[in-house]
Amino acid sequence: MQCLGIPSRSRSRELYLQEQSLKVAALNGQRLGLQDDEDLQVLLKGSQLLKVKSNSWRRERFYKLQEDCKTIWQESRKVMRTPESHLFSIEDIQEVRKGHRTEGMEKFARDVPEDRCFSIVFKDQRNTLDLISPSPAEAQHWVRGLHKIIHHSGSMDQRQKLQHWIHSCLRKADKNKDNKMSFKELQNFLKELNIQVDDSYARKIFRECDHSQTDSLEDDEIEAFYKMLTQRQEIDRTFAQAAGSRATLSVDQLVMFLQHQQREEASGPALALSLIERYEPSETGEILAGAFGLQSLGPHWAGRPLGRLQPEDRELEGRGAPWLLCKGCRCLELDCWDGPNQEPVIYHGYTFTSKILLCDVLRAIRDYAFKASPYPVILSLENHCSLEQQRVMARHLRTILGPMLLDRPLDGVTTSLPSPEQLKGKILLKGKKLGGLLPPGGEGGPEATVVSDEDEAAEMEDEAVRSRVQRKPREDKLRLVKELSDMVIYCKSVHFGGFPSSGTPGQAFYEMASFSENRALRLLQESGDFVRHNVSHLSRIYPAGWRTDSSNYSPVEMWNGGCQIVALNFQTPGPEMDVYQGRFRDNGACGYVLKPAFLRDPNSTFNSRALAQGPWWTRKRLSVRVISGQQLPKVNKNKNSIVDPKVTVEIHGVGRDVASRQTAVVTNNGFNPWWDTEFEFEVVVPELALVRFVVEDYDASSKNDFIGQSTIPLGSLKQGYRHVHLLSKNGDQHPSATLFVKVSLQD
């Protein structure tokens, strides 16, 4: 089958191209560590699969892994589609699910055995691809094969990714598939690489490599061109500084470099030898210039001990619970309403969002809660259901979540909040509750009881929803069944009645208040009481009701005040979400980060709005040298469009530390732009600071286009020469896009 609409060719030409394609596929399979893998071979051969869209729409379509082992071609009967629209990349896949584990499969493929069904869920807003294979074995090959490719692609080092990417661009530029590169194809290749080179310079490179003088490059000539193109002058200079006049780096010199430049004080000969063995094994035990610069250059996310709950929180919107939980999210909001057939549904009340059965969401949470992290998940219940459907809610929670659901206090933990370590593998409910930590009245308690209007209003986070709820008859809105109440243990929702004073009792440790962003800011402005309150109580912050566009506020000020659960609109990308994801990449990305000691001290006087001297004040001087960029993605997919990148380095933290510096613009080069610009920052509260690297495509006449970013807690930023891997607008890692920087942090 001709996947990309290539004109018909002679039989001998077709056989030659097939042979070349097999060689390329074998080479790429070897790069992935999957040579001769049976599952990979099935995907390369391709399969006729049934694509499912509705009860009445099932169509047979051909799917095939391309020779680059990173792109899948899909047949389409739509007219006027471009060849590129038939393709999607392995890098675009969020997850591959077996069986009926998507909404589409649940609704439209129940008549097909689960072992023949699988779904491909994408990272972006693309629709999930629901597929039925002709046999269970074929489905297994696709599921296993895709899992292997995704896993092995993620395990490739920077050099392997670069080789794979450049080779794919070479194949794409070779329009007639003769494994030779004409000058015109060379020009197209450079544009694929996101680099603009004037014709005279391109012709100069071409002539230097065309040793056979055939006016085309092939085999060794293409290899020579590849080496010329990928030479890293900044790496060579760094190597020369470390090695002196020698062409190799000895073990002692490498140890010296690791200790003095990379600030890896614990480095010794054993580590140096292991790096040499890994990247440049040799009889002399030395590292060559070509391998230098590859060791330990990605930022390392330092693990921290666990303390008070400070979970990563997200609104349950957009792409659903499995995707959020796989991203490391630890707190989900479930907005529950009466549904048809006595089945509660989840949707954003009084709006036009789609409705999902509560039982389906709970099954997804059960299956995905602990895939990314073993630490507890909090389900924040907004309960708008009738008594009858509240009982159905309680039954579903208990039967579906089973032993994962925390439905009683932990043994001996009845006077303070437990740690995430103690709650491993547990799902907690946050919601309204009758009485205290333990159920009131024993077995003889009432079946349903009125809870206070203040408790109800505290949970109404949307102005429109709140006004509609407040107009409901009192008897409909305030009753709560005992079965549901008893499942709320350490996260009882209450209205905040103010900070305790003499003669006024404060909140119990298990009581949790929700604050709008505006109220939280007022409390932070007025005094340091909010910081001390958050030492022993959980606080949840949510977006203001006027944010009808789902925009976000900065979470940093809330963290500076010790607030633990800071809810953002996850579906809205931007600097706020970038900083949020950066904060929770710390501590192994488990979703919980220990607050600094001065935010855990019950007598703390810290106030980020009126900063004074204290144990938090540890002045640091941060130096960031932005040297170069590598393989920046195109913003405009137009073949002739080349980016003009600039880098901004930002500091986020207490007001005094907030700062921003920018490099100059490099025109027409997204492949290997060079800035070599150094910035210095003074940071006085480093434990609350984050560093954000932002790369944009400069536009003189309109707003700059976002290319990529990376946000790193200052305490996790490794010193020395490092590659900073860039993330997309949606927080997914670009496969090979990096910034090469040098970092120094001094007292």
Beta strands, then each sheet from edge to edge (+ up, - down):
strand 1: 47-52
strand 2: 58-65
strand 3: 71-74
strand 4: 87-89
strand 5: 93-98
strand 6: 117-122
strand 7: 129-132
strand 8: 180-181
strand 9: 217-218
strand 10: 248-249
strand 11: 287-288
strand 12: 331-337
strand 13: 345-346
strand 14: 356-357
strand 15: 377-383
strand 16: 427-431
strand 17: 448-450
strand 18: 479-481
strand 19: 488-494
strand 20: 511-516
strand 21: 539-542
strand 22: 565-566
strand 23: 620-630
strand 24: 645-652
strand 25: 659-662
strand 26: 674-683
strand 27: 690-697
strand 28: 705-713
strand 29: 720-727
strand 30: 733-746
sheet 1: 4+ 3- 2+ 1- 7+ 6- 5+
sheet 2: 8+ 9-
sheet 3: 10+ 11-
sheet 4: 14+ 13- 12+ 15+ 16+ 19+ 20+ 21+ 22+
sheet 5: 17+ 18-
sheet 6: 26+ 23- 30+ 29-
sheet 7: 25+ 24- 27+ 28-
end
